[in-house]
Amino acid sequence: MPASALALVLAAAILHASWNLLLARARDPEAATAVAILVAVLAYAPVAALVWRIEPAAWPYLGATAVLHLAYTALLAAAYRRAELSVVYPVSRGTAPVLVLVVGVTALGAETSVGQALGICVVALGVFLVQGPRRRSATGFVFGLALAAVIASYTLVDKRGIPHASPFAYLEISMLLTAVAYTALLARLRGRSALTAELTPASAAAGLATFGAYGLVLAALQRAPAAPVAAVRETSIVIAAALAAAVLGETVGRLRLVGAVVVAAGVALISAS
């Protein structure tokens, strides 16, 4: 992998872990998430307009992925109110590729390899270590699995939809529908004051980082093959665990940190096989 591609994908991993950290540390993660996605769709609308291409065939997939992203957004915000980042993030980001692979093989007839099968086992071990043998993080574990299922679902949908649109235009529309629906729902349930209270630089930065991380990955893919890019991107799992300990003060013991590293290694193995 060229040094420029490596730098881009590592920056993407840091950004992805960082925007999750910013939402997890917010006083009101639900409202902060609503503000973040609104900032994201507004800030990146000009970028999407410059590369606009959405074919009619993309719209069914956009509708489906918008519903799934809405579920993801609601679950993520709820998870960060109730559980630890150092559990939710590794479980959700590590298990999702496994679910995509399993569904692809069992339901869609995709082929697999020994390396991918080994990667699944490694991820399972890592998730067990993150949760801990005494299962003290059951809430985060359940939220992580639910998020992984949603991530896997919209990944499979987007794989079919993205050939019919430019990536940024596709992402802009799917996130726009999600932002409008989630913000409207939250305003109705919690009132506008909850949203205005989270109009902070941190929430805005989280929103900018969501699309920014994606853009850096696209730039890396222009310089290197997809497999190593996807593998290096999973360093975000380890970064998130480290940030949870350093910034949020979570008790990320040696076992959980090792588990995060093992999860990242397993996903990297799946990506590279």
ZADREN-38161 format. One record per residue (C-alpha): y, z, x; residue number from 1. Coordinates in Angstrom, 2 decimals, padded with zeros to 5 digits. Layout:
<pts>
PT     north        up      east   milum
PT         Y         Z         X     NUM
...
</pts>
This chain:
<pts>
PT     north        up      east   milum
PT    000.00    000.00    000.00       1
PT    003.42   -000.91    001.45       2
PT    005.68    002.01    002.31       3
PT    008.26    000.87   -000.26       4
PT    005.66    000.91   -003.05       5
PT    004.40    004.32   -001.95       6
PT    007.94    005.73   -002.01       7
PT    008.58    004.29   -005.48       8
PT    005.41    005.63   -007.04       9
PT    005.85    009.08   -005.46      10
PT    009.39    009.15   -006.85      11
PT    007.97    008.21   -010.25      12
PT    005.46    011.08   -010.02      13
PT    008.22    013.54   -009.15      14
PT    010.39    012.29   -012.02      15
PT    007.54    012.51   -014.52      16
PT    006.68    016.07   -013.53      17
PT    010.37    016.99   -013.47      18
PT    011.22    015.87   -017.00      19
PT    008.24    017.83   -018.28      20
PT    009.52    020.83   -016.34      21
PT    013.00    020.47   -017.86      22
PT    011.58    020.44   -021.39      23
PT    009.22    023.34   -020.68      24
PT    012.04    025.55   -019.36      25
PT    014.44    024.80   -022.25      26
PT    015.29    027.65   -024.62      27
PT    014.23    025.41   -027.52      28
PT    011.72    022.81   -026.29      29
PT    011.56    021.00   -029.65      30
PT    015.32    020.47   -029.87      31
PT    015.56    019.64   -026.17      32
PT    012.85    017.02   -026.60      33
PT    014.74    015.44   -029.52      34
PT    017.93    015.26   -027.46      35
PT    016.06    013.88   -024.46      36
PT    014.46    010.96   -026.31      37
PT    017.75    010.11   -028.03      38
PT    019.49    010.00   -024.64      39
PT    016.68    007.85   -023.28      40
PT    016.82    005.20   -026.00      41
PT    020.62    005.02   -025.86      42
PT    020.83    004.88   -022.06      43
PT    018.17    002.23   -021.60      44
PT    019.08    000.03   -024.57      45
PT    021.16   -002.30   -022.30      46
PT    018.21   -002.65   -019.93      47
PT    015.91   -003.54   -022.81      48
PT    018.46   -006.03   -024.13      49
PT    018.64   -007.82   -020.77      50
PT    014.88   -008.41   -020.71      51
PT    014.39   -008.69   -024.46      52
PT    011.19   -010.35   -025.63      53
PT    009.25   -009.20   -028.67      54
PT    006.91   -011.66   -030.31      55
PT    005.91   -011.24   -033.99      56
PT    002.39   -010.32   -032.91      57
PT    003.74   -007.18   -031.19      58
PT    005.06   -005.48   -034.32      59
PT    001.77   -004.11   -035.70      60
PT    001.11   -002.51   -032.33      61
PT    004.67   -001.21   -032.14      62
PT    004.26    000.44   -035.54      63
PT    001.01    002.07   -034.50      64
PT    002.29    003.23   -031.11      65
PT    005.48    004.63   -032.68      66
PT    003.38    006.87   -034.95      67
PT    001.27    007.97   -031.98      68
PT    004.34    008.63   -029.82      69
PT    005.79    010.70   -032.65      70
PT    002.61    012.81   -032.66      71
PT    002.77    013.05   -028.85      72
PT    006.41    014.16   -028.91      73
PT    005.81    016.83   -031.53      74
PT    002.69    018.13   -029.78      75
PT    004.32    018.17   -026.35      76
PT    007.35    020.14   -027.53      77
PT    005.16    022.57   -029.46      78
PT    002.89    022.99   -026.44      79
PT    005.75    023.87   -024.11      80
PT    007.00    026.50   -026.54      81
PT    003.60    028.19   -026.71      82
PT    001.72    027.46   -023.50      83
PT    002.15    027.08   -019.76      84
PT    003.13    023.82   -018.11      85
PT    000.58    024.42   -015.34      86
PT   -002.21    024.21   -017.94      87
PT   -000.89    021.72   -020.50      88
PT    000.18    019.08   -017.98      89
PT   -002.98    018.84   -015.82      90
PT   -005.31    018.94   -018.83      91
PT   -003.40    016.34   -020.83      92
PT   -002.62    013.93   -018.00      93
PT   -006.03    014.30   -016.40      94
PT   -008.21    014.06   -019.50      95
PT   -006.40    011.08   -021.08      96
PT   -007.67    008.45   -018.58      97
PT   -011.18    009.83   -019.04      98
PT   -010.93    009.38   -022.81      99
PT   -009.59    005.85   -022.37     100
PT   -012.54    005.01   -020.14     101
PT   -015.10    006.62   -022.47     102
PT   -013.73    004.85   -025.58     103
PT   -013.53    001.58   -023.66     104
PT   -017.16    001.80   -022.63     105
PT   -018.68    003.17   -025.83     106
PT   -016.59    001.43   -028.48     107
PT   -015.04   -001.62   -026.83     108
PT   -017.87   -002.72   -024.59     109
PT   -015.99   -002.32   -021.31     110
PT   -017.92   -002.03   -018.09     111
PT   -017.85    001.05   -015.88     112
PT   -018.89    001.89   -012.34     113
PT   -020.50    004.68   -010.39     114
PT   -017.09    005.61   -008.99     115
PT   -015.59    005.95   -012.45     116
PT   -018.52    008.04   -013.67     117
PT   -018.10    010.29   -010.63     118
PT   -014.38    010.49   -011.35     119
PT   -015.10    011.76   -014.86     120
PT   -017.24    014.55   -013.43     121
PT   -014.53    015.46   -010.93     122
PT   -011.89    015.60   -013.68     123
PT   -014.15    017.81   -015.81     124
PT   -014.55    020.21   -012.89     125
PT   -010.80    020.24   -012.28     126
PT   -010.01    020.95   -015.94     127
PT   -012.50    023.85   -015.89     128
PT   -010.77    025.28   -012.82     129
PT   -007.31    024.88   -014.38     130
PT   -008.39    026.76   -017.49     131
PT   -010.19    029.40   -015.47     132
PT   -013.64    030.87   -015.93     133
PT   -012.31    033.61   -018.24     134
PT   -010.56    031.06   -020.50     135
PT   -007.24    032.92   -020.48     136
PT   -005.33    029.72   -021.19     137
PT   -007.06    028.63   -024.41     138
PT   -003.82    027.66   -026.18     139
PT   -002.67    025.42   -023.35     140
PT   -006.15    023.97   -023.03     141
PT   -006.31    023.03   -026.73     142
PT   -002.82    021.53   -026.66     143
PT   -003.71    019.64   -023.48     144
PT   -006.81    018.12   -025.08     145
PT   -004.89    017.16   -028.23     146
PT   -002.19    015.51   -026.12     147
PT   -004.83    013.72   -024.07     148
PT   -006.35    012.26   -027.24     149
PT   -002.94    010.95   -028.35     150
PT   -002.14    009.56   -024.89     151
PT   -005.50    007.79   -024.80     152
PT   -004.88    006.37   -028.27     153
PT   -001.46    004.90   -027.56     154
PT   -002.69    003.62   -024.20     155
PT   -005.40    001.60   -025.96     156
PT   -002.90    000.35   -028.55     157
PT   -000.30   -000.57   -025.93     158
PT   -002.87   -002.46   -023.90     159
PT   -003.18   -004.84   -026.85     160
PT    000.51   -004.91   -027.74     161
PT    002.27   -005.20   -024.39     162
PT    001.23   -008.85   -023.72     163
PT    003.41   -009.82   -026.68     164
PT    006.64   -008.22   -025.40     165
PT    008.56   -007.39   -022.25     166
PT    007.67   -003.84   -021.12     167
PT    011.15   -002.31   -021.47     168
PT    011.79   -003.92   -024.85     169
PT    008.41   -002.72   -026.08     170
PT    009.06    000.82   -024.82     171
PT    012.59    000.85   -026.24     172
PT    011.48   -000.04   -029.75     173
PT    008.53    002.35   -029.80     174
PT    010.71    005.21   -028.53     175
PT    013.60    004.33   -030.85     176
PT    011.38    004.69   -033.91     177
PT    009.99    007.94   -032.52     178
PT    013.43    009.33   -031.68     179
PT    014.87    008.63   -035.13     180
PT    011.89    010.08   -036.97     181
PT    011.50    013.18   -034.80     182
PT    015.20    014.00   -034.72     183
PT    015.55    013.56   -038.49     184
PT    012.53    015.78   -039.11     185
PT    013.75    018.47   -036.75     186
PT    017.28    018.42   -038.20     187
PT    015.83    018.87   -041.68     188
PT    013.54    021.73   -040.67     189
PT    015.78    023.54   -038.18     190
PT    019.30    022.33   -038.92     191
PT    021.71    020.29   -036.80     192
PT    022.88    023.38   -034.94     193
PT    019.52    023.62   -033.19     194
PT    020.01    020.10   -031.83     195
PT    023.62    020.57   -030.76     196
PT    022.64    023.76   -028.91     197
PT    020.42    021.67   -026.65     198
PT    023.03    019.02   -025.85     199
PT    022.84    020.06   -022.23     200
PT    022.78    018.25   -018.86     201
PT    019.14    019.32   -018.46     202
PT    018.08    017.66   -021.73     203
PT    020.03    014.52   -020.84     204
PT    018.44    014.43   -017.39     205
PT    014.99    014.76   -018.96     206
PT    015.72    011.79   -021.18     207
PT    016.92    009.62   -018.30     208
PT    013.88    010.60   -016.25     209
PT    011.40    009.51   -018.95     210
PT    012.36    005.85   -018.72     211
PT    013.33    006.14   -015.06     212
PT    009.81    007.14   -014.07     213
PT    008.43    004.16   -015.96     214
PT    010.87    001.80   -014.27     215
PT    009.88    003.06   -010.82     216
PT    006.21    002.45   -011.62     217
PT    007.01   -001.11   -012.70     218
PT    008.89   -001.65   -009.45     219
PT    005.94   -000.29   -007.46     220
PT    003.56   -002.61   -009.31     221
PT    005.64   -005.54   -008.09     222
PT    004.86   -004.52   -004.50     223
PT    001.28   -003.21   -004.66     224
PT   -001.95   -003.57   -006.66     225
PT   -002.34   -001.53   -009.85     226
PT   -005.26    000.67   -008.66     227
PT   -003.53    002.42   -005.74     228
PT   -000.30    002.73   -007.74     229
PT   -002.16    004.43   -010.58     230
PT   -004.00    006.67   -008.14     231
PT   -000.89    007.86   -006.27     232
PT    000.94    008.35   -009.56     233
PT   -001.48    011.15   -010.42     234
PT    000.09    013.32   -007.74     235
PT    002.43    014.30   -010.60     236
PT   -000.34    016.67   -011.76     237
PT   -000.14    018.66   -008.54     238
PT    003.66    018.45   -008.46     239
PT    003.89    019.81   -012.01     240
PT    001.64    022.76   -011.16     241
PT    003.70    023.56   -008.07     242
PT    006.99    023.31   -009.99     243
PT    005.62    025.55   -012.75     244
PT    005.02    028.26   -010.17     245
PT    008.25    027.79   -008.23     246
PT    010.70    027.25   -011.12     247
PT    009.12    028.72   -014.25     248
PT    007.49    031.66   -012.53     249
PT    004.08    030.87   -014.02     250
PT    001.11    032.56   -012.42     251
PT   -000.45    029.54   -010.78     252
PT   -003.20    031.15   -008.77     253
PT   -005.25    029.45   -006.11     254
PT   -007.94    028.48   -008.63     255
PT   -005.52    026.73   -011.00     256
PT   -003.74    024.93   -008.16     257
PT   -007.05    023.75   -006.74     258
PT   -008.01    022.63   -010.23     259
PT   -004.85    020.54   -010.50     260
PT   -005.63    018.89   -007.16     261
PT   -009.22    018.21   -008.28     262
PT   -008.01    016.70   -011.58     263
PT   -005.61    014.42   -009.71     264
PT   -008.38    013.38   -007.32     265
PT   -010.72    012.60   -010.19     266
PT   -008.16    010.45   -011.99     267
PT   -007.34    008.69   -008.72     268
PT   -011.04    007.95   -008.27     269
PT   -011.26    006.51   -011.78     270
PT   -008.16    004.38   -011.17     271
PT   -009.39    003.07   -007.83     272
PT   -012.98    002.30   -008.90     273
</pts>
